[in-house]
Amino acid sequence: MTNPPGSFIWYELMTSDPDGAAAFYGAVVGWTIAAQSDAGAPGGVDYRMIGRTNGGNAGGVLALNADMIAGGARPGWLGYLYTPDVDAAVEAMTADGGTVHMAAHDLPVGRMAMVADPQGAPFYIMNPIPPAGEPDKVADAFSMTEPQHMRWNELATSDPDAAIGFYTKHFGWGQEGALDMGELGQYRFLQHDGEMMGAVMPLMEGYPVPMWNFYIGVDDIDRAHAAVTANGGTVTNEPMEIPGGDNDYAMNAIDPQGAIVGFVGPRKS
């Protein structure tokens, strides 16, 4: 893999209804979510690929079974961060207050673990195995500019200063610049490998616990807005223009199964 360590390389939707999610994200984003589980999914889990219209993969969908739900799993999006040494990363992060939700283990696609930062926001870390014949494969699930990719990674946390210190230390990120949100605090921008990739903000209404929220690129924010409501989703924040965003607008929503999600794209009308 040629992505720099600390990159977001994959995104996963955990959902109670993968077919319902396929209909929703197909209408809103244009994705195609497989109608059945990937043949290589381990342990009999229902894991489906998310396809973009350009032939690439945007991520995966994990169907929550009864045991997962009984164990506390709920619909939501999680991101995967690339690290070349999963075990060393787990050890270092737990020494700094992180917790392990799923111990490091091997899968046919690589070694991974699920962890949470010291404030409790969960995410995966992974050292993937490149596809056969593609040793220099670049994971492109994240793009700052393209529709049908994740375009923004936003952390809502109870302690922004501590969270920034944690991620900059363990993933090599930078933090420069901020947007003043008044009484809501600072919206502090994150950089990785010389590019903007997300932000950290204080925990606020709509985020009951610290968590990562991800914004999916759409071709037309107003078309996407209409599709969210027409296909069983709930808009929680109406489209707002991104300062300096070259006609880009962002909105927040909850999908029909209950996963918090954002969308970002241009206004064409």
C-alpha positions as CSV (number, residue, x, y, z in Angstrom):
1,M,0.0,0.0,0.0
2,T,1.3,3.4,-1.0
3,N,-1.0,5.6,1.2
4,P,0.9,7.5,3.9
5,P,0.4,6.1,7.4
6,G,-2.5,7.8,9.1
7,S,-4.6,7.9,6.0
8,F,-8.3,7.1,6.1
9,I,-8.3,4.1,3.7
10,W,-11.8,2.6,4.1
11,Y,-15.2,3.3,5.6
12,E,-17.8,0.9,6.9
13,L,-21.5,1.3,7.5
14,M,-22.9,-0.9,10.2
15,T,-26.6,-1.3,9.6
16,S,-29.6,-3.4,10.7
17,D,-30.9,-3.5,7.1
18,P,-28.4,-3.6,4.3
19,D,-31.0,-3.8,1.6
20,G,-32.7,-0.7,3.0
21,A,-29.4,1.1,3.2
22,A,-28.6,0.1,-0.4
23,A,-31.9,1.7,-1.6
24,F,-31.2,4.9,0.5
25,Y,-27.6,5.5,-0.5
26,G,-28.2,4.5,-4.0
27,A,-30.8,7.2,-4.3
28,V,-28.9,9.9,-2.4
29,V,-25.3,9.2,-3.5
30,G,-25.5,7.0,-6.5
31,W,-23.7,4.0,-4.9
32,T,-24.5,0.4,-5.7
33,I,-24.4,-1.8,-2.6
34,A,-24.1,-5.5,-3.4
35,A,-27.2,-7.6,-3.0
36,Q,-25.4,-10.3,-1.1
37,S,-22.5,-10.8,1.2
38,D,-18.9,-10.8,-0.2
39,A,-17.7,-14.4,-0.7
40,G,-14.6,-13.6,1.3
41,A,-16.3,-12.3,4.4
42,P,-15.0,-14.2,7.4
43,G,-17.0,-16.0,10.0
44,G,-20.2,-16.0,8.1
45,V,-20.9,-12.3,8.6
46,D,-22.9,-10.4,6.0
47,Y,-20.4,-7.9,4.5
48,R,-21.2,-6.2,1.3
49,M,-19.1,-3.9,-0.9
50,I,-20.1,-0.3,-1.8
51,G,-19.5,0.3,-5.4
52,R,-19.0,3.7,-7.1
53,T,-20.1,4.4,-10.7
54,N,-16.5,4.6,-11.8
55,G,-15.9,1.0,-10.8
56,G,-14.1,1.7,-7.5
57,N,-15.2,0.8,-4.0
58,A,-16.3,3.4,-1.5
59,G,-16.3,1.1,1.5
60,G,-18.3,-1.8,2.9
61,V,-21.6,-2.5,4.7
62,L,-21.7,-4.8,7.7
63,A,-25.1,-6.2,8.5
64,L,-25.7,-6.2,12.3
65,N,-26.9,-9.6,13.4
66,A,-28.8,-10.3,16.7
67,D,-25.7,-11.1,18.6
68,M,-24.0,-7.8,17.6
69,I,-27.1,-5.8,18.5
70,A,-27.3,-7.6,21.9
71,G,-23.7,-6.7,22.4
72,G,-24.5,-3.0,22.0
73,A,-23.7,-2.4,18.3
74,R,-25.9,0.2,16.6
75,P,-26.2,1.6,13.0
76,G,-23.4,4.0,12.3
77,W,-20.3,4.8,10.2
78,L,-16.7,3.9,11.1
79,G,-13.5,4.8,9.5
80,Y,-10.3,2.8,9.0
81,L,-6.9,4.4,9.5
82,Y,-3.8,2.9,7.9
83,T,-0.9,1.9,10.1
84,P,1.9,-0.4,9.0
85,D,2.1,-2.1,12.5
86,V,-1.3,-2.7,14.1
87,D,0.0,-4.3,17.2
88,A,2.5,-1.5,18.0
89,A,-0.2,1.1,17.3
90,V,-2.6,-0.6,19.7
91,E,0.0,-0.8,22.4
92,A,1.0,2.9,22.0
93,M,-2.6,4.1,21.9
94,T,-3.7,2.2,25.0
95,A,-0.7,3.5,26.9
96,D,-2.1,7.0,26.1
97,G,-5.6,6.3,27.3
98,G,-7.2,4.6,24.2
99,T,-9.2,1.4,24.6
100,V,-9.5,-1.7,22.6
101,H,-13.0,-2.8,21.3
102,M,-11.7,-5.6,19.1
103,A,-8.2,-7.1,19.5
104,A,-5.8,-7.1,16.7
105,H,-6.5,-10.1,14.3
106,D,-5.8,-11.2,10.8
107,L,-8.2,-11.4,8.0
108,P,-7.7,-12.3,4.3
109,V,-7.6,-8.6,3.6
110,G,-5.1,-7.6,6.3
111,R,-4.5,-7.2,10.0
112,M,-6.8,-4.9,11.9
113,A,-8.2,-3.8,15.3
114,M,-11.1,-1.7,16.6
115,V,-10.0,0.9,19.1
116,A,-11.4,4.1,20.7
117,D,-9.6,7.3,21.5
118,P,-9.4,8.4,25.2
119,Q,-12.7,10.3,24.8
120,G,-14.5,7.2,23.5
121,A,-14.8,7.8,19.7
122,P,-14.3,4.4,18.0
123,F,-12.4,3.7,14.8
124,Y,-10.5,0.9,13.1
125,I,-6.8,0.7,12.4
126,M,-5.6,-1.6,9.6
127,N,-2.6,-2.8,7.7
128,P,-4.2,-4.0,4.5
129,I,-2.9,-6.6,2.1
130,P,-2.9,-5.1,-1.4
131,P,-4.9,-6.9,-4.1
132,A,-3.1,-9.6,-6.0
133,G,-0.9,-8.1,-8.7
134,E,-1.4,-4.6,-7.4
135,P,1.3,-4.1,-4.7
136,D,1.2,-0.3,-5.2
137,K,-2.5,0.0,-4.9
138,V,-3.7,3.3,-3.5
139,A,-6.8,3.3,-1.3
140,D,-9.1,6.1,-2.7
141,A,-12.2,5.9,-0.5
142,F,-11.4,9.4,0.7
143,S,-11.2,12.4,-1.7
144,M,-11.5,16.1,-0.8
145,T,-13.2,16.9,-4.1
146,E,-14.9,13.9,-5.7
147,P,-18.5,12.8,-5.4
148,Q,-19.2,9.2,-4.3
149,H,-16.1,9.4,-2.1
150,M,-15.9,10.4,1.6
151,R,-15.0,14.1,1.4
152,W,-14.6,15.1,5.0
153,N,-13.8,13.5,8.4
154,E,-15.3,15.3,11.4
155,L,-14.6,14.4,15.1
156,A,-17.1,15.5,17.7
157,T,-15.5,15.1,21.1
158,S,-15.8,16.1,24.7
159,D,-12.1,17.3,24.8
160,P,-10.9,18.8,21.5
161,D,-7.4,19.6,22.9
162,A,-6.8,16.1,24.2
163,A,-8.2,14.5,21.0
164,I,-6.0,16.7,18.7
165,G,-3.0,15.7,20.8
166,F,-3.8,12.0,20.6
167,Y,-4.3,11.9,16.8
168,T,-1.4,14.2,15.9
169,K,0.9,12.0,18.0
170,H,-0.3,8.6,16.8
171,F,-1.2,9.3,13.1
172,G,1.1,12.2,12.2
173,W,-1.7,14.7,11.5
174,G,-1.4,18.4,11.8
175,Q,-3.8,21.0,13.2
176,E,-3.8,24.5,11.7
177,G,-6.6,27.0,11.4
178,A,-10.1,27.1,12.9
179,L,-13.6,28.5,12.3
180,D,-15.1,30.3,15.2
181,M,-18.6,28.9,15.9
182,G,-19.3,31.5,18.6
183,E,-20.9,29.9,21.7
184,L,-20.4,26.4,20.2
185,G,-16.6,26.8,20.2
186,Q,-13.9,26.3,17.6
187,Y,-14.1,24.1,14.5
188,R,-10.4,23.2,14.2
189,F,-9.1,21.9,10.9
190,L,-6.9,18.8,10.5
191,Q,-4.3,18.2,7.9
192,H,-2.6,15.0,6.7
193,D,0.2,14.6,4.2
194,G,0.0,18.3,3.4
195,E,-3.7,18.3,2.7
196,M,-6.9,19.2,4.6
197,M,-8.8,16.1,5.6
198,G,-11.2,17.0,8.4
199,A,-11.9,18.8,11.6
200,V,-12.4,18.5,15.3
201,M,-15.3,20.2,17.1
202,P,-16.8,20.2,20.6
203,L,-19.5,17.7,21.4
204,M,-22.9,19.3,20.8
205,E,-26.6,18.5,20.4
206,G,-27.1,15.6,18.1
207,Y,-24.0,13.8,19.1
208,P,-24.8,12.0,22.4
209,V,-21.2,10.6,22.7
210,P,-17.8,11.4,21.1
211,M,-17.8,10.0,17.5
212,W,-16.5,10.5,14.0
213,N,-18.9,11.8,11.5
214,F,-18.2,11.4,7.8
215,Y,-19.4,13.5,4.8
216,I,-20.1,11.7,1.5
217,G,-19.6,13.6,-1.7
218,V,-22.8,14.2,-3.8
219,D,-23.2,15.7,-7.3
220,D,-25.9,18.2,-6.2
221,I,-26.7,19.0,-2.6
222,D,-30.3,20.0,-3.3
223,R,-31.0,16.8,-5.2
224,A,-29.4,14.8,-2.4
225,H,-31.5,16.7,0.2
226,A,-34.7,15.8,-1.6
227,A,-33.6,12.2,-2.0
228,V,-32.8,11.9,1.8
229,T,-36.4,12.9,2.8
230,A,-38.0,11.0,-0.1
231,N,-36.2,7.8,0.9
232,G,-36.9,7.6,4.6
233,G,-34.0,9.6,6.0
234,T,-34.2,12.6,8.3
235,V,-32.4,15.9,7.7
236,T,-30.9,17.2,10.9
237,N,-29.1,20.3,9.5
238,E,-30.1,22.0,6.3
239,P,-27.5,22.6,3.6
240,M,-25.1,25.4,4.6
241,E,-22.5,26.9,2.4
242,I,-18.9,26.0,3.3
243,P,-16.8,29.2,3.8
244,G,-14.3,29.3,1.0
245,G,-15.7,26.1,-0.4
246,D,-16.2,27.1,-4.0
247,N,-20.0,26.7,-4.0
248,D,-19.9,23.6,-1.8
249,Y,-22.7,23.0,0.7
250,A,-22.8,20.5,3.6
251,M,-25.8,19.0,5.4
252,N,-26.4,16.4,8.1
253,A,-28.8,13.6,8.2
254,I,-29.8,10.3,9.8
255,D,-30.3,7.4,7.4
256,P,-33.5,5.2,7.7
257,Q,-31.7,2.7,9.9
258,G,-30.4,5.4,12.3
259,A,-26.8,6.0,11.2
260,I,-25.6,9.6,11.5
261,V,-24.2,10.8,8.2
262,G,-23.2,14.0,6.3
263,F,-23.3,15.0,2.7
264,V,-21.3,17.6,0.8
265,G,-21.5,18.9,-2.7
266,P,-22.3,21.9,-5.0
267,R,-25.6,23.7,-5.4
268,K,-26.6,23.5,-9.0
269,S,-30.0,25.2,-9.0
